[in-house]
Amino acid sequence: MNDQELKTKVRKTAGQLMYNKKYIAPVDLLMEMGYLTAKDHENWRIGKVPFLEQVCQVNLKKLSLIMKILRDYCKEHKYNPSYTAYMSWGKQQKRKLRFSKSGESFIEQAYATHYVNPSLRKEKLEKMEEEFTS
């Protein structure tokens, strides 16, 4: 897949995620695009995998490009970035999960940033207000 095809696929998938889930998370994007299996995601979340990039079925250059395309898409649509702490699942002591081998803070933050449509938040607040004032 060339870079233009990848850009088209990322943008389409991001749009579908926003429509279906009302937010876009990079991990969800990677799963929807077929670069991260549900089993590998689960293994990472329970701590069997040291960092997410290790189980992504795409090289680091493409991963980096996917993340850039996603950021550009969300900026273009004026989606609000929202940091989300990813903690391990299970009964063991909770620990912060790593996304990258390097552990560089800007890379970790990029993967942990979800994007939310501010108009959806406004609509939800208005609906809640109607329910409580009626």
Residue pairs with C-beta under 8 A, 6 or more apart in sequence:
1 9
3 65
6 62
6 65
6 66
6 69
7 69
9 33
10 29
10 33
10 66
10 69
10 70
10 73
11 69
11 73
13 29
13 32
13 33
14 24
14 29
14 70
14 73
14 74
16 32
17 23
17 24
17 25
17 28
17 29
17 32
18 24
18 77
18 79
18 115
18 117
21 28
22 116
22 117
22 120
23 82
23 114
23 115
23 116
23 117
24 70
24 74
24 79
24 114
24 115
25 84
25 114
25 115
26 66
26 67
26 70
26 110
26 111
26 113
27 36
27 41
27 52
27 86
27 111
29 66
29 70
30 36
30 56
30 66
31 37
31 38
31 41
33 66
34 57
35 56
35 57
35 58
35 63
35 66
36 52
36 55
36 56
36 57
37 55
37 57
40 49
40 55
40 56
41 55
42 89
43 49
43 55
44 51
44 52
44 55
44 97
45 86
45 88
45 89
45 97
46 88
46 89
46 90
47 88
47 90
47 92
47 95
47 97
49 55
50 98
51 98
51 99
51 100
51 101
51 103
52 97
52 98
52 99
52 100
52 111
53 60
53 63
53 99
53 100
53 101
54 101
56 63
58 66
67 110
67 111
70 115
71 110
74 81
74 115
77 117
78 118
79 115
79 116
79 117
79 118
80 115
80 116
80 117
80 118
80 121
81 113
81 114
81 115
82 113
82 114
82 115
82 116
83 109
83 112
83 113
83 114
84 112
84 113
84 114
85 96
85 112
86 96
86 97
86 99
86 112
87 94
87 95
87 96
87 97
88 94
88 95
88 96
88 97
98 108
99 107
99 108
99 111
99 112
100 107
100 108
100 111
